[in-house]
Amino acid sequence: MPESRLPVRMLHDRVLVSADEASERRSSAGIVIPATAAVGRRLVWATVMALGQHVRQVQLDDRVLFDPEDKAEVELQGKAYTLLRERDLHAVAAPRVEDGHTGLYL
């Protein structure tokens, strides 16, 4: 089985994502903010790894924004993934968008 294929088939409107690694960030002034810094409710970017047959707005490999408090985690082939419903996604940043727009829908 190729490494890019997961041994799972998503049902209905479910989306399986791989969250971006938490790392330090920089403020607009260039100050380093460590990943462990306490912040208010913060949304998380992730990459879509698998889709159910009723998902309409996202495609594989899209980057999506979701609330980490609304998640269910699962481990497949030794890697942690997050299982969401399509309605739990807040935005999509899709490189497939044409005419120079960012592809970020809020």
N, C-alpha and C positions, 0 to 999 in steps of 0.2 A: 504494500500500500504506500503510495507517495506520501511524503511527509506533510504536504500541504493539505491533504484530505483528512478530515476528522472522521472517526468511526461513529458518527451520529447523524440522524436525519431529523431536522427540526420540524415541528408540527405547527399548524395554524399560523398565528401572527407572531411567533417567537423569533427572537434574534439572538444569536450567540456572538459575543464580542470578546476581544482580548484587550483589556485596559492598558493604556500607555503606562509605562513605568513612571512611578512618582520620582521626581528628581528635583533638585533645587531650581528655583526660578530667579529671575532678575526683575527688579522694579524698573519703571521707566527711567529712573535716575541712575540705574546700574547697580543698585544695592542687591547683594545676593540674599535670597530668602530660602532657607533650608527646607527640605521636604517635610521635616518634622514640625515646622512652625504651625501653631494653631491658628486657623482661619475660620471664618464663618462658613456657612453652608456653601460648598464649592462643587461645581459640576466637574465631571471627568470626561476626557476624550478617550475613545476606544476605536479599534478597527473591527469591522464586521467580518466574522469568520464563517458563519452559516446562517441560513434563512429558512423560515417556514414557507409553505406554498402560498399563504395569504398575505405575505408582506408585500407592500406596494411602493413604498417611498424610498427604500434603500436597496443597495446592491452589495455584493461581496466586495470587500476591500475598501468600502467607504469608511470615512472617519465620522463617528457620531458622538454626540454630547448627551450625557445622561447623569442623573442624580445617583451617587453611589449608595444612598440610603435605600433606594428602591430596587435592590438587586438580590439575585440568588446566585450563588457561586457553585461551580462544578469543576471537577478536575478530570481532564481527558489526556491520556498519554503523558502524564506527569506534569502537565501545565494547567494553571488555573484560568478559567474562563468565567464570564458573567452571562447569565441568562436573563433576557428582558422581553417584554412585550413591545411591539412596535410603537404603541401609544406612549410608552415610557421614555422614548427618545425625544430630546428637546431640539436638536439641530443636526443637520448633515452638512459636512464639508466634503463635497464630491469633486474630484479632479476632472470628472467627465463633463462638467458644465462648460458650455462654450461662450463665446463673445466676451471674454475677459472678466466675467463676474467671478466672485470668490466661491460661489457655491454654498455659502453659509446661509441657511434659512432659519430665521428666528421668528 
